[in-house]
């Protein structure tokens, strides 16, 4: 354990082992031009597809469904097969080691990914005493980075992520039917 952290360091784990364990091959979350121009109607259809699981997981872990939708939107743009260049998987882009730690058997299955991602987000909120900004930064950059920097890490990607999630949450809150 780090002296400044109550989160254990993630053990170094060969990528090949992780890929074999959860069947991840190549990154797929690199968006094409079409994904940047999805119409609101197409985006709403994606949200509706997963709404039952989003609401169920949000209720189980006491989270606002609009926050969960915002995280999914920012993480994968509602693509259940997304794999980031760093290996994060599925709708909520869960890190492969976190997938294993959470016991998620199929991270590409939207239901398991949503429930696992929402559980992890709840853990981050609890760890950071309900501070949504810190919890989201921890979800994105890792809890040890938040602790190391004593707040939101100064990473451009993390700050951009935080801004995006909060903006999307405002959108989903104001459009309750989405």
WODA-V841080 format. One record per residue. N is the residue number from 1. RES is the residue in one small letter. OMEGA is omega in radians with two decimals (none if undefined). BURIAL is I if it has 24 or more other ideal C-beta (glycine too) atoms within 12 Angstrom, else O. D_CENTER is the distance of its C-alpha to the mean C-alpha in Angstrom with 2 decimals. Layout:
n->(N	N)
res->(RES	RES)
omega->(OMEGA	OMEGA)
burial->(BURIAL	BURIAL)
d_center->(D_CENTER	D_CENTER)
This chain:
n->(1	2	3	4	5	6	7	8	9	10	11	12	13	14	15	16	17	18	19	20	21	22	23	24	25	26	27	28	29	30	31	32	33	34	35	36	37	38	39	40	41	42	43	44	45	46	47	48	49	50	51	52	53	54	55	56	57	58	59	60	61	62	63	64	65	66	67	68	69	70	71	72	73	74	75	76	77	78	79	80	81	82	83	84	85	86	87	88	89	90	91	92	93	94	95	96	97	98	99	100	101	102	103	104	105	106	107	108	109	110	111	112	113	114	115	116	117	118	119	120	121	122	123	124	125	126	127	128	129	130	131	132	133	134	135	136	137	138	139	140	141	142	143	144	145	146	147	148	149	150	151	152	153	154	155	156	157	158	159	160	161	162	163	164	165	166	167	168	169	170	171	172	173	174	175	176	177	178)
res->(x	x	x	x	x	x	x	x	x	x	x	x	x	x	x	x	x	x	x	x	x	x	x	x	x	x	x	x	x	x	x	x	x	x	x	x	x	x	x	x	x	x	x	x	x	x	x	x	x	x	x	x	x	x	x	x	x	x	x	x	x	x	x	x	x	x	x	x	x	x	x	x	x	x	x	x	x	x	x	x	x	x	x	x	x	x	x	x	x	x	x	x	x	x	x	x	x	x	x	x	x	x	x	x	x	x	x	x	x	x	x	x	x	x	x	x	x	x	x	x	x	x	x	x	x	x	x	x	x	x	x	x	x	x	x	x	x	x	x	x	x	x	x	x	x	x	x	x	x	x	x	x	x	x	x	x	x	x	x	x	x	x	x	x	x	x	x	x	x	x	x	x	x	x	x	x	x	x)
omega->(3.05	-3.13	-3.10	-2.96	3.00	3.07	3.11	3.05	3.07	-3.13	3.05	-3.05	-3.13	3.14	-3.12	3.12	-3.12	3.14	3.13	-3.08	-3.07	3.02	3.07	3.12	-3.06	3.09	3.12	-3.04	3.10	-3.02	3.03	-3.07	-3.10	-3.08	3.10	-3.04	3.07	3.12	3.10	3.13	3.12	-3.14	3.12	3.10	3.10	3.13	-3.11	3.14	-3.05	-3.01	-3.12	-3.13	3.10	-3.14	3.13	3.14	3.13	3.12	-3.11	-3.07	3.06	3.08	3.07	3.13	3.13	3.08	3.13	3.10	-3.14	3.12	3.13	3.14	-3.12	-3.06	-2.98	-3.05	3.08	3.07	-3.08	-3.12	-3.10	3.00	-3.11	3.07	3.11	3.08	3.10	-2.89	2.92	-3.06	-3.07	3.06	-3.12	3.11	-3.10	3.13	3.09	3.07	-3.13	-3.13	-3.14	-3.14	3.13	-3.06	3.11	-3.07	3.09	3.08	-3.07	-3.11	-3.12	-3.13	3.14	-3.13	3.11	3.14	3.13	3.08	-3.14	3.10	3.08	3.10	3.12	3.10	3.12	-3.11	-3.11	3.00	3.06	3.14	-3.06	-3.13	3.14	3.13	3.12	3.09	3.11	3.11	-3.08	-3.01	-3.09	-3.09	-3.14	3.09	3.12	3.12	-3.12	-3.10	3.14	-3.13	3.12	3.14	-3.08	-3.12	-3.14	-3.12	-3.13	3.11	3.11	3.12	-3.13	3.13	-3.14	-3.11	-3.13	3.09	3.12	3.12	3.09	3.12	-3.08	3.06	-3.09	3.12	-3.04	-3.12	-3.12	none)
burial->(O	O	O	O	O	O	I	O	O	O	O	O	O	O	O	O	O	I	O	O	O	I	O	I	O	O	O	I	I	O	O	O	O	O	O	O	O	O	O	O	O	O	I	O	O	I	I	O	O	I	I	O	I	I	O	O	I	I	O	O	I	O	I	I	I	I	I	I	I	I	I	I	I	I	I	I	I	I	I	I	I	I	I	I	O	I	I	I	I	I	I	I	I	I	I	I	I	I	I	I	O	I	O	I	O	I	I	I	I	I	I	I	I	I	I	I	I	I	I	I	I	I	I	I	I	O	I	I	O	O	O	I	I	I	I	I	I	I	I	I	I	I	I	I	I	I	I	O	O	O	O	I	I	O	O	O	O	I	O	O	I	I	O	O	I	I	O	I	I	O	I	I	O	O	O	O	O	I)
d_center->(24.00	23.93	26.60	24.41	21.51	21.14	18.15	19.69	19.36	17.53	20.49	21.22	20.77	22.28	20.00	22.50	22.05	18.29	18.91	21.71	19.91	17.08	18.83	16.80	19.24	18.60	15.88	15.64	13.03	15.89	16.63	20.24	22.38	22.17	18.41	19.06	21.81	20.59	22.63	21.46	23.00	20.98	17.66	18.89	19.80	16.29	15.08	18.18	17.58	14.60	15.89	17.62	14.70	12.57	15.72	16.52	13.38	13.52	17.17	16.93	14.68	16.31	13.64	14.46	13.43	13.47	10.65	8.46	9.95	9.43	5.66	6.17	9.14	8.07	5.64	8.22	10.88	11.00	12.06	11.72	13.44	11.47	11.75	11.33	14.49	13.15	12.40	8.63	8.89	8.66	7.26	3.58	4.75	5.67	8.62	11.89	13.48	10.88	11.31	14.96	14.91	13.34	15.89	13.87	16.78	15.41	11.77	12.97	14.25	12.29	13.54	12.63	9.08	8.65	10.82	9.34	5.74	7.94	10.33	8.42	7.57	11.27	12.37	11.25	13.05	15.95	16.21	16.49	18.83	16.94	16.47	13.57	13.87	13.89	11.04	8.71	10.59	10.18	6.41	7.12	10.60	11.09	13.19	16.38	16.09	15.93	18.89	20.70	20.70	21.37	18.85	16.37	16.96	19.21	17.13	17.44	14.01	12.40	14.91	14.36	10.58	11.63	14.42	12.62	10.24	13.48	15.53	13.55	13.64	17.35	17.78	16.33	18.35	21.43	21.08	20.82	21.86	18.80)
